[in-house]
Amino acid sequence: MSAGEPQSSNSEWHDVCAESELDPEFPLSVEVEGEKVGVFKVGDQVYALEDICPHAYALLSQGFQENGQIECPLHGALFDIATGMSLTEIGQRDLTCHKLKIESGRVWVKLHAA
């Protein structure tokens, strides 16, 4: 985001955590504009996905993360972290992926990109 870029309430970047807080084995759950967002570290990459499983209310960030996938702690729905793609039928649909950037060691998330 450039210094002169206009911001509106639904297109704003939100500072959600320090990059140093992220652990590849333990995703982080944050709330942005009233929405639960999971922040996942996979290798050197960081991703932001909707954090509520579409199958039944459960925070995916409390699930088991391995090999670039997150497993829902409630019923085992499996999702690809990089794409949000549902990898099992129980997942019902793909997850929403949010824009993410890292600046000066801080993780920023944008929910509703234009």
C-alpha positions in Angstrom: 0.0 0.0 0.0 1.5 3.3 -1.0 1.4 6.3 1.3 -1.1 8.1 -0.9 -3.5 5.1 -1.4 -7.0 6.0 -0.3 -8.5 3.8 2.4 -12.1 2.9 3.0 -13.4 0.9 5.9 -13.8 -2.2 3.8 -10.4 -2.1 2.1 -8.0 -1.2 4.9 -4.9 -3.1 5.8 -4.9 -4.3 9.4 -1.8 -4.9 11.5 -2.5 -8.3 13.1 0.7 -9.5 14.7 4.5 -9.5 14.6 6.0 -12.0 12.1 8.2 -13.3 14.9 5.0 -14.5 16.7 4.2 -17.0 14.0 5.0 -20.7 14.5 4.7 -23.2 11.7 3.1 -25.8 14.0 0.7 -23.4 15.7 -1.5 -21.1 13.6 -2.6 -17.8 15.0 -6.2 -16.7 15.2 -7.0 -13.0 15.0 -10.1 -11.0 14.5 -10.3 -8.4 11.7 -13.4 -6.3 11.2 -15.3 -8.8 13.3 -14.2 -11.8 11.2 -12.0 -14.7 12.5 -8.9 -15.0 10.4 -6.3 -17.7 10.7 -2.7 -16.7 10.1 -0.5 -19.7 9.0 3.2 -20.0 8.5 4.3 -22.6 6.0 8.1 -22.6 5.4 9.0 -19.0 4.6 5.5 -18.1 3.5 2.6 -16.6 5.5 -1.1 -17.0 4.6 -4.3 -15.6 5.9 -7.5 -17.7 5.6 -11.0 -17.5 7.0 -10.6 -19.3 10.4 -14.1 -20.9 10.7 -14.6 -24.3 9.1 -17.5 -24.3 6.6 -18.7 -27.7 7.8 -19.4 -26.8 11.4 -18.2 -24.0 13.7 -14.7 -24.8 14.7 -11.6 -22.6 14.5 -9.2 -24.1 12.0 -6.3 -22.4 13.7 -6.9 -24.9 16.5 -6.5 -27.8 14.1 -3.5 -29.9 13.1 -1.1 -28.2 10.6 1.2 -30.4 8.6 2.7 -30.4 5.1 0.9 -27.2 4.1 -2.5 -28.4 5.1 -4.8 -27.6 8.1 -7.1 -30.2 9.5 -10.3 -29.0 11.3 -10.2 -30.1 14.9 -13.9 -31.0 15.0 -14.5 -33.4 12.1 -11.2 -33.7 10.2 -12.0 -31.5 7.2 -8.7 -30.8 5.4 -7.7 -27.6 3.6 -4.7 -26.5 1.6 -3.3 -23.5 3.4 -1.8 -21.8 0.3 -5.0 -21.9 -1.8 -7.8 -22.4 0.7 -8.9 -25.4 -1.3 -11.0 -28.0 0.4 -9.2 -31.4 0.2 -12.0 -33.5 1.6 -15.7 -33.7 0.9 -16.6 -32.9 4.5 -15.0 -29.4 4.0 -18.0 -28.5 1.8 -16.3 -25.6 0.0 -13.0 -23.8 -0.3 -11.9 -21.2 2.3 -11.6 -17.5 1.6 -8.0 -16.4 1.3 -7.2 -12.9 2.4 -4.5 -10.6 1.1 -1.5 -10.5 3.4 1.8 -8.5 3.4 4.7 -8.2 5.8 6.3 -4.8 6.4 8.9 -4.0 9.0 8.4 -7.3 10.7 4.6 -6.8 11.1 1.9 -9.0 9.4 -0.9 -7.0 7.7 -4.2 -8.5 6.4 -6.7 -7.0 4.0 -10.1 -8.6 4.0 -12.0 -7.1 1.1 -9.7 -6.4 -1.8 -11.0 -4.3 -4.6 
